[in-house]
């Protein structure tokens, strides 16, 4: 039951994400394509269908050509890359460097133990991510729900919102409900903007870093790392495995991407989310940790949107209660 809830939450998040990405593309399509004698723009639904068709054909062709390679990578190449990354051959040079460095014996021992612990933790996370990717691949057909739900959100949600607001009594209740829906929409849009900006930043960092490390296909790998950044938790580790599998200097790749992750997760990303969703840096970090502890990768994916939704809901509830108190006092004074 928990897995079903996690899967539904992830699909809902992907639907919102897709809807917010598609929404800015619709007006240009509607201006470009007009129908009828009066040359009226097509509806939002028609624009979405045209966009889906334009993306479906190349997407199917790309999947048909790359599916065998992707399946082989998941089943064979990725596990072998993880084993090679964390083998003694890769960690040996770092341990020898620590042994030759003039450090106190206690500090050297602590650093070597810390290195082994970090490598073991990263290996565990990488293998766990592979297991999650393999498990998720079995349910890949459910991804079709995301574009369908995005279509409904973009076409039916405005109509539903207007109908729901008409049911509420006129006055501050209806106004409060309208403001609440607007702020929830703003929070989710802020999350999408933050995640998209994070993907661009990581992509640029990885392109520059991979070029300096001399990786083959450095630009392609950097762009892929940026795209995978759109999938929290699973994406970054998958990018690590892909990049390390393309070079003999896997340790250098691991160190570089570990630095990128520290800077991204604890400096850049919290600032992006703070600007987009008005959550403090500490709240962002603790929320991501809580999501990872409760539901691992799916928890990380839905943690920030849920936190934004809860934050908006609490703020509006407090404001509503305050308005109710003021109305009650005014009514009592009038009597």
C-alpha positions as a LaTeX table, in Angstrom:
\begin{tabular}{lrrr}
\hline
Residue & $x$ (\AA) & $y$ (\AA) & $z$ (\AA) \\
\hline
Unk1 & 0.00 & 0.00 & 0.00 \\
Unk2 & 2.87 & 2.37 & 0.83 \\
Unk3 & 4.50 & 1.66 & $-2.55$ \\
Unk4 & 1.23 & 2.46 & $-4.31$ \\
Unk5 & 0.97 & 5.77 & $-2.47$ \\
Unk6 & 4.60 & 6.62 & $-3.27$ \\
Unk7 & 4.10 & 5.78 & $-6.95$ \\
Unk8 & 0.90 & 7.84 & $-7.14$ \\
Unk9 & 2.63 & 10.80 & $-5.46$ \\
Unk10 & 5.56 & 10.64 & $-7.88$ \\
Unk11 & 3.22 & 10.42 & $-10.90$ \\
Unk12 & 1.22 & 13.39 & $-9.61$ \\
Unk13 & 4.42 & 15.39 & $-9.13$ \\
Unk14 & 5.60 & 14.50 & $-12.64$ \\
Unk15 & 2.20 & 15.57 & $-13.98$ \\
Unk16 & 2.44 & 18.97 & $-12.29$ \\
Unk17 & 6.04 & 19.34 & $-13.44$ \\
Unk18 & 5.10 & 18.56 & $-17.04$ \\
Unk19 & 2.09 & 20.88 & $-16.90$ \\
Unk20 & 4.19 & 23.82 & $-15.68$ \\
Unk21 & 6.79 & 23.19 & $-18.38$ \\
Unk22 & 4.15 & 22.96 & $-21.13$ \\
Unk23 & 2.09 & 25.98 & $-20.03$ \\
Unk24 & 4.47 & 28.71 & $-21.36$ \\
Unk25 & 4.73 & 26.90 & $-24.72$ \\
Unk26 & 0.97 & 26.95 & $-25.42$ \\
Unk27 & 0.47 & 30.68 & $-26.20$ \\
Unk28 & 3.05 & 30.72 & $-29.06$ \\
Unk29 & 1.47 & 27.57 & $-30.54$ \\
Unk30 & $-1.99$ & 29.12 & $-30.35$ \\
Unk31 & $-0.77$ & 32.33 & $-32.02$ \\
Unk32 & 0.94 & 30.35 & $-34.75$ \\
Unk33 & $-1.90$ & 27.93 & $-35.57$ \\
Unk34 & $-5.30$ & 29.45 & $-36.32$ \\
Unk35 & $-8.42$ & 27.80 & $-37.71$ \\
Unk36 & $-11.70$ & 28.82 & $-39.30$ \\
Unk37 & $-12.66$ & 31.73 & $-41.49$ \\
Unk38 & $-11.99$ & 34.20 & $-38.70$ \\
Unk39 & $-8.55$ & 32.70 & $-38.07$ \\
Unk40 & $-9.21$ & 32.09 & $-34.41$ \\
Unk41 & $-6.46$ & 30.50 & $-32.33$ \\
Unk42 & $-6.87$ & 26.84 & $-31.47$ \\
Unk43 & $-7.84$ & 25.81 & $-27.96$ \\
Unk44 & $-5.37$ & 24.91 & $-25.25$ \\
Unk45 & $-6.33$ & 21.27 & $-25.65$ \\
Unk46 & $-5.59$ & 21.36 & $-29.37$ \\
Unk47 & $-2.24$ & 23.06 & $-28.75$ \\
Unk48 & $-1.30$ & 20.39 & $-26.19$ \\
Unk49 & $-2.23$ & 17.58 & $-28.59$ \\
Unk50 & $-0.11$ & 19.14 & $-31.35$ \\
Unk51 & 2.81 & 19.45 & $-28.94$ \\
Unk52 & 2.40 & 15.83 & $-27.79$ \\
Unk53 & 2.35 & 14.58 & $-31.39$ \\
Unk54 & 5.44 & 16.63 & $-32.23$ \\
Unk55 & 7.29 & 15.07 & $-29.28$ \\
Unk56 & 5.85 & 11.55 & $-29.58$ \\
Unk57 & 7.28 & 10.62 & $-32.99$ \\
Unk58 & 10.94 & 11.51 & $-32.30$ \\
Unk59 & 10.58 & 10.12 & $-28.77$ \\
Unk60 & 9.42 & 6.73 & $-30.04$ \\
Unk61 & 12.17 & 6.63 & $-32.67$ \\
Unk62 & 14.80 & 7.53 & $-30.07$ \\
Unk63 & 13.53 & 4.88 & $-27.64$ \\
Unk64 & 13.40 & 2.23 & $-30.35$ \\
Unk65 & 17.04 & 2.84 & $-31.25$ \\
Unk66 & 18.36 & 3.24 & $-27.70$ \\
Unk67 & 16.25 & 0.70 & $-25.74$ \\
Unk68 & 18.69 & $-2.26$ & $-26.14$ \\
Unk69 & 21.63 & $-0.07$ & $-25.06$ \\
Unk70 & 19.74 & 1.29 & $-22.04$ \\
Unk71 & 18.66 & $-2.18$ & $-20.91$ \\
Unk72 & 22.21 & $-3.53$ & $-21.28$ \\
Unk73 & 23.58 & $-0.57$ & $-19.35$ \\
Unk74 & 21.16 & $-1.10$ & $-16.45$ \\
Unk75 & 21.67 & $-4.86$ & $-16.28$ \\
Unk76 & 25.41 & $-5.18$ & $-17.04$ \\
Unk77 & 27.42 & $-1.98$ & $-17.48$ \\
Unk78 & 26.14 & $-0.05$ & $-14.44$ \\
Unk79 & 26.71 & $-2.83$ & $-11.83$ \\
Unk80 & 30.18 & $-3.44$ & $-13.26$ \\
Unk81 & 30.95 & 0.30 & $-13.12$ \\
Unk82 & 29.88 & 0.49 & $-9.47$ \\
Unk83 & 32.09 & $-2.48$ & $-8.60$ \\
Unk84 & 35.05 & $-0.93$ & $-10.44$ \\
Unk85 & 34.50 & 2.53 & $-8.91$ \\
Unk86 & 34.71 & 1.29 & $-5.35$ \\
Unk87 & 37.30 & $-1.42$ & $-5.80$ \\
Unk88 & 40.65 & $-1.34$ & $-4.06$ \\
Unk89 & 42.35 & $-0.37$ & $-7.34$ \\
Unk90 & 40.47 & 2.94 & $-7.40$ \\
Unk91 & 40.70 & 3.75 & $-3.68$ \\
Unk92 & 44.31 & 2.57 & $-3.35$ \\
Unk93 & 45.95 & 5.75 & $-4.76$ \\
Unk94 & 43.99 & 7.95 & $-2.35$ \\
Unk95 & 44.97 & 5.79 & 0.64 \\
Unk96 & 48.65 & 5.78 & $-0.46$ \\
Unk97 & 48.52 & 9.58 & $-0.76$ \\
Unk98 & 47.19 & 9.83 & 2.80 \\
Unk99 & 49.93 & 7.50 & 4.04 \\
Unk100 & 52.68 & 9.61 & 2.42 \\
Unk101 & 51.24 & 12.91 & 3.63 \\
Unk102 & 52.99 & 14.23 & 6.78 \\
Unk103 & 50.07 & 14.08 & 9.16 \\
Unk104 & 49.71 & 12.97 & 12.78 \\
Unk105 & 49.02 & 9.24 & 13.02 \\
Unk106 & 45.64 & 9.76 & 14.64 \\
Unk107 & 44.48 & 12.22 & 12.00 \\
Unk108 & 45.77 & 10.00 & 9.17 \\
Unk109 & 43.92 & 7.00 & 10.59 \\
Unk110 & 40.73 & 9.02 & 10.96 \\
Unk111 & 40.98 & 10.30 & 7.38 \\
Unk112 & 41.53 & 6.79 & 6.01 \\
Unk113 & 38.57 & 5.46 & 7.99 \\
Unk114 & 36.46 & 8.40 & 6.85 \\
Unk115 & 37.42 & 7.74 & 3.23 \\
Unk116 & 36.47 & 4.09 & 3.52 \\
Unk117 & 33.19 & 4.97 & 5.24 \\
Unk118 & 32.32 & 7.57 & 2.57 \\
Unk119 & 33.16 & 5.11 & $-0.22$ \\
Unk120 & 31.08 & 2.41 & 1.44 \\
Unk121 & 28.10 & 4.76 & 1.91 \\
Unk122 & 28.31 & 6.01 & $-1.67$ \\
Unk123 & 28.56 & 2.46 & $-2.99$ \\
Unk124 & 25.50 & 1.46 & $-0.96$ \\
Unk125 & 23.57 & 4.47 & $-2.31$ \\
Unk126 & 24.65 & 3.73 & $-5.88$ \\
Unk127 & 23.62 & 0.07 & $-5.70$ \\
Unk128 & 20.35 & 1.05 & $-4.03$ \\
Unk129 & 19.71 & 3.54 & $-6.83$ \\
Unk130 & 20.34 & 0.84 & $-9.42$ \\
Unk131 & 17.85 & $-1.43$ & $-7.68$ \\
Unk132 & 15.30 & 1.39 & $-7.68$ \\
Unk133 & 15.89 & 2.07 & $-11.38$ \\
Unk134 & 15.45 & $-1.62$ & $-12.20$ \\
Unk135 & 12.28 & $-1.78$ & $-10.10$ \\
Unk136 & 10.91 & 1.43 & $-11.62$ \\
Unk137 & 11.60 & 0.14 & $-15.14$ \\
Unk138 & 9.02 & $-2.61$ & $-14.57$ \\
Unk139 & 6.34 & 0.05 & $-14.14$ \\
Unk140 & 7.56 & 2.38 & $-16.90$ \\
Unk141 & 4.24 & 2.02 & $-18.74$ \\
Unk142 & 2.59 & 4.00 & $-15.93$ \\
Unk143 & 4.49 & 7.09 & $-17.04$ \\
Unk144 & 1.76 & 7.55 & $-19.68$ \\
Unk145 & $-0.38$ & 8.81 & $-16.79$ \\
Unk146 & 1.80 & 11.95 & $-16.46$ \\
Unk147 & 1.04 & 13.52 & $-19.89$ \\
Unk148 & $-2.65$ & 12.57 & $-19.56$ \\
Unk149 & $-2.88$ & 14.14 & $-16.11$ \\
Unk150 & $-0.95$ & 17.20 & $-17.33$ \\
Unk151 & $-3.47$ & 17.57 & $-20.18$ \\
Unk152 & $-6.35$ & 17.49 & $-17.68$ \\
Unk153 & $-4.62$ & 19.95 & $-15.36$ \\
Unk154 & $-4.08$ & 22.46 & $-18.14$ \\
Unk155 & $-7.53$ & 22.15 & $-19.69$ \\
Unk156 & $-9.96$ & 21.19 & $-16.91$ \\
Unk157 & $-8.35$ & 22.69 & $-13.80$ \\
Unk158 & $-9.23$ & 26.35 & $-14.58$ \\
Unk159 & $-12.86$ & 25.39 & $-15.23$ \\
Unk160 & $-12.99$ & 23.31 & $-12.05$ \\
Unk161 & $-11.44$ & 26.15 & $-10.05$ \\
Unk162 & $-14.04$ & 28.66 & $-11.25$ \\
Unk163 & $-16.88$ & 26.25 & $-10.49$ \\
Unk164 & $-15.52$ & 25.47 & $-7.03$ \\
Unk165 & $-15.14$ & 29.15 & $-6.16$ \\
Unk166 & $-18.75$ & 29.87 & $-7.20$ \\
Unk167 & $-19.94$ & 27.34 & $-4.61$ \\
Unk168 & $-18.31$ & 29.28 & $-1.78$ \\
Unk169 & $-20.14$ & 32.22 & $-0.19$ \\
Unk170 & $-19.25$ & 35.67 & $-1.45$ \\
Unk171 & $-16.94$ & 37.78 & 0.65 \\
Unk172 & $-13.67$ & 37.05 & 2.35 \\
Unk173 & $-14.15$ & 33.24 & 2.21 \\
Unk174 & $-14.24$ & 33.15 & $-1.58$ \\
Unk175 & $-11.45$ & 35.71 & $-1.77$ \\
Unk176 & $-9.36$ & 33.67 & 0.67 \\
Unk177 & $-9.91$ & 30.47 & $-1.31$ \\
Unk178 & $-8.91$ & 32.20 & $-4.54$ \\
Unk179 & $-5.76$ & 33.58 & $-2.91$ \\
Unk180 & $-4.96$ & 30.17 & $-1.46$ \\
Unk181 & $-5.19$ & 28.43 & $-4.84$ \\
Unk182 & $-3.11$ & 31.18 & $-6.42$ \\
Unk183 & $-0.39$ & 30.81 & $-3.78$ \\
Unk184 & $-0.34$ & 27.00 & $-4.10$ \\
Unk185 & 0.03 & 27.42 & $-7.85$ \\
Unk186 & 2.83 & 29.95 & $-7.29$ \\
Unk187 & 4.63 & 27.58 & $-4.90$ \\
Unk188 & 4.51 & 24.66 & $-7.34$ \\
Unk189 & 5.64 & 26.92 & $-10.18$ \\
Unk190 & 8.49 & 28.10 & $-7.98$ \\
Unk191 & 9.54 & 24.50 & $-7.38$ \\
Unk192 & 9.56 & 23.79 & $-11.12$ \\
Unk193 & 11.63 & 26.91 & $-11.78$ \\
Unk194 & 14.08 & 25.98 & $-9.02$ \\
Unk195 & 14.45 & 22.41 & $-10.28$ \\
Unk196 & 14.92 & 23.60 & $-13.86$ \\
Unk197 & 17.51 & 26.17 & $-12.82$ \\
Unk198 & 19.32 & 23.51 & $-10.78$ \\
Unk199 & 19.42 & 21.25 & $-13.84$ \\
Unk200 & 20.96 & 24.02 & $-15.96$ \\
Unk201 & 23.57 & 24.85 & $-13.31$ \\
Unk202 & 24.56 & 21.22 & $-12.79$ \\
Unk203 & 24.73 & 20.66 & $-16.54$ \\
Unk204 & 27.13 & 23.60 & $-16.99$ \\
Unk205 & 29.26 & 22.51 & $-14.04$ \\
Unk206 & 29.50 & 18.95 & $-15.32$ \\
Unk207 & 30.33 & 19.99 & $-18.88$ \\
Unk208 & 33.21 & 22.16 & $-17.60$ \\
Unk209 & 34.41 & 19.53 & $-15.11$ \\
Unk210 & 34.23 & 16.61 & $-17.53$ \\
Unk211 & 36.16 & 18.61 & $-20.14$ \\
Unk212 & 38.90 & 19.33 & $-17.60$ \\
Unk213 & 39.01 & 15.65 & $-16.57$ \\
Unk214 & 39.31 & 14.61 & $-20.20$ \\
Unk215 & 36.23 & 12.39 & $-20.30$ \\
Unk216 & 35.13 & 11.13 & $-23.71$ \\
Unk217 & 31.85 & 12.74 & $-24.82$ \\
Unk218 & 32.23 & 15.28 & $-22.00$ \\
Unk219 & 29.62 & 17.69 & $-23.38$ \\
Unk220 & 27.03 & 14.93 & $-23.92$ \\
Unk221 & 27.64 & 13.53 & $-20.44$ \\
Unk222 & 27.36 & 16.99 & $-18.90$ \\
Unk223 & 24.07 & 17.68 & $-20.66$ \\
Unk224 & 22.79 & 14.26 & $-19.57$ \\
Unk225 & 23.79 & 15.03 & $-15.96$ \\
Unk226 & 21.79 & 18.25 & $-16.14$ \\
Unk227 & 18.73 & 16.44 & $-17.50$ \\
Unk228 & 18.99 & 13.74 & $-14.82$ \\
Unk229 & 19.11 & 16.49 & $-12.18$ \\
Unk230 & 15.38 & 16.93 & $-12.87$ \\
Unk231 & 14.87 & 13.57 & $-11.11$ \\
Unk232 & 15.99 & 14.18 & $-7.50$ \\
Unk233 & 18.00 & 11.46 & $-5.72$ \\
Unk234 & 17.94 & 8.90 & $-8.54$ \\
Unk235 & 19.15 & 11.29 & $-11.25$ \\
Unk236 & 22.41 & 12.52 & $-9.65$ \\
Unk237 & 23.59 & 9.03 & $-8.69$ \\
Unk238 & 22.70 & 7.73 & $-12.13$ \\
Unk239 & 24.77 & 10.55 & $-13.64$ \\
Unk240 & 27.65 & 9.53 & $-11.39$ \\
Unk241 & 27.51 & 5.91 & $-12.55$ \\
Unk242 & 27.23 & 6.88 & $-16.23$ \\
Unk243 & 30.15 & 9.31 & $-16.06$ \\
Unk244 & 32.40 & 6.92 & $-14.12$ \\
Unk245 & 31.70 & 4.11 & $-16.57$ \\
Unk246 & 33.17 & 6.21 & $-19.41$ \\
Unk247 & 36.65 & 6.71 & $-17.96$ \\
Unk248 & 39.50 & 4.88 & $-16.30$ \\
Unk249 & 39.86 & 7.74 & $-13.82$ \\
Unk250 & 36.71 & 6.84 & $-11.92$ \\
Unk251 & 38.04 & 8.12 & $-8.60$ \\
Unk252 & 38.56 & 11.63 & $-10.01$ \\
Unk253 & 35.01 & 11.58 & $-11.39$ \\
Unk254 & 33.62 & 10.46 & $-8.02$ \\
Unk255 & 35.49 & 13.22 & $-6.16$ \\
Unk256 & 34.43 & 15.89 & $-8.67$ \\
Unk257 & 30.75 & 14.89 & $-8.61$ \\
Unk258 & 30.82 & 14.59 & $-4.81$ \\
Unk259 & 32.01 & 18.22 & $-4.61$ \\
Unk260 & 29.34 & 19.25 & $-7.12$ \\
Unk261 & 26.70 & 17.53 & $-5.01$ \\
Unk262 & 27.83 & 19.15 & $-1.76$ \\
Unk263 & 27.79 & 22.62 & $-3.30$ \\
Unk264 & 24.52 & 21.98 & $-5.15$ \\
Unk265 & 22.59 & 20.33 & $-2.31$ \\
Unk266 & 23.68 & 22.61 & 0.55 \\
Unk267 & 24.37 & 25.98 & $-1.12$ \\
Unk268 & 22.83 & 26.48 & $-4.57$ \\
Unk269 & 19.63 & 24.40 & $-4.50$ \\
Unk270 & 18.36 & 25.66 & $-1.11$ \\
Unk271 & 18.82 & 29.24 & $-2.36$ \\
Unk272 & 16.90 & 28.49 & $-5.55$ \\
Unk273 & 14.04 & 26.91 & $-3.60$ \\
Unk274 & 14.07 & 29.75 & $-1.06$ \\
Unk275 & 13.58 & 32.30 & $-3.83$ \\
Unk276 & 10.91 & 30.26 & $-5.62$ \\
Unk277 & 8.94 & 28.85 & $-2.67$ \\
Unk278 & 9.88 & 31.12 & 0.26 \\
Unk279 & 11.33 & 28.28 & 2.35 \\
Unk280 & 14.44 & 28.88 & 4.44 \\
Unk281 & 17.71 & 27.13 & 3.59 \\
Unk282 & 17.56 & 25.05 & 6.77 \\
Unk283 & 13.94 & 24.09 & 6.07 \\
Unk284 & 14.87 & 22.90 & 2.57 \\
Unk285 & 17.77 & 20.76 & 3.83 \\
Unk286 & 15.76 & 19.23 & 6.69 \\
Unk287 & 12.81 & 18.57 & 4.38 \\
Unk288 & 14.98 & 16.69 & 1.89 \\
Unk289 & 16.56 & 14.68 & 4.71 \\
Unk290 & 13.14 & 13.82 & 6.11 \\
Unk291 & 11.89 & 12.73 & 2.69 \\
Unk292 & 14.94 & 10.52 & 2.18 \\
Unk293 & 14.55 & 8.96 & 5.63 \\
Unk294 & 10.82 & 8.26 & 5.20 \\
Unk295 & 10.62 & 7.08 & 1.58 \\
Unk296 & 14.12 & 7.20 & 0.06 \\
Unk297 & 14.14 & 8.47 & $-3.56$ \\
Unk298 & 10.35 & 8.97 & $-3.89$ \\
Unk299 & 10.40 & 10.84 & $-0.60$ \\
Unk300 & 13.13 & 13.19 & $-1.85$ \\
Unk301 & 11.14 & 13.86 & $-5.03$ \\
Unk302 & 7.93 & 14.87 & $-3.27$ \\
Unk303 & 9.41 & 16.38 & $-0.09$ \\
Unk304 & 9.88 & 19.97 & $-1.30$ \\
Unk305 & 6.47 & 20.28 & $-3.09$ \\
Unk306 & 4.71 & 18.86 & $-0.03$ \\
Unk307 & 6.61 & 21.26 & 2.23 \\
Unk308 & 5.61 & 24.19 & 0.00 \\
Unk309 & 1.97 & 23.08 & 0.02 \\
Unk310 & 1.94 & 22.68 & 3.82 \\
Unk311 & 3.65 & 26.05 & 4.31 \\
Unk312 & 1.08 & 27.85 & 2.13 \\
Unk313 & $-1.80$ & 26.00 & 3.84 \\
Unk314 & $-0.62$ & 26.87 & 7.36 \\
Unk315 & $-0.11$ & 30.53 & 6.46 \\
Unk316 & $-3.55$ & 30.85 & 4.89 \\
Unk317 & $-5.21$ & 29.03 & 7.79 \\
Unk318 & $-3.67$ & 31.45 & 10.26 \\
Unk319 & $-4.73$ & 34.43 & 8.16 \\
Unk320 & $-8.24$ & 33.00 & 7.82 \\
Unk321 & $-8.53$ & 32.51 & 11.59 \\
Unk322 & $-7.33$ & 36.07 & 12.16 \\
Unk323 & $-9.90$ & 37.45 & 9.72 \\
Unk324 & $-12.63$ & 35.39 & 11.40 \\
Unk325 & $-11.65$ & 36.87 & 14.77 \\
Unk326 & $-11.80$ & 40.39 & 13.34 \\
Unk327 & $-15.21$ & 39.73 & 11.77 \\
Unk328 & $-16.48$ & 38.27 & 15.04 \\
Unk329 & $-15.27$ & 41.27 & 17.01 \\
Unk330 & $-16.85$ & 43.67 & 14.50 \\
Unk331 & $-20.15$ & 41.79 & 14.71 \\
Unk332 & $-20.06$ & 41.82 & 18.51 \\
Unk333 & $-19.28$ & 45.55 & 18.57 \\
Unk334 & $-22.17$ & 46.23 & 16.19 \\
Unk335 & $-24.62$ & 44.47 & 18.47 \\
\hline
\end{tabular}
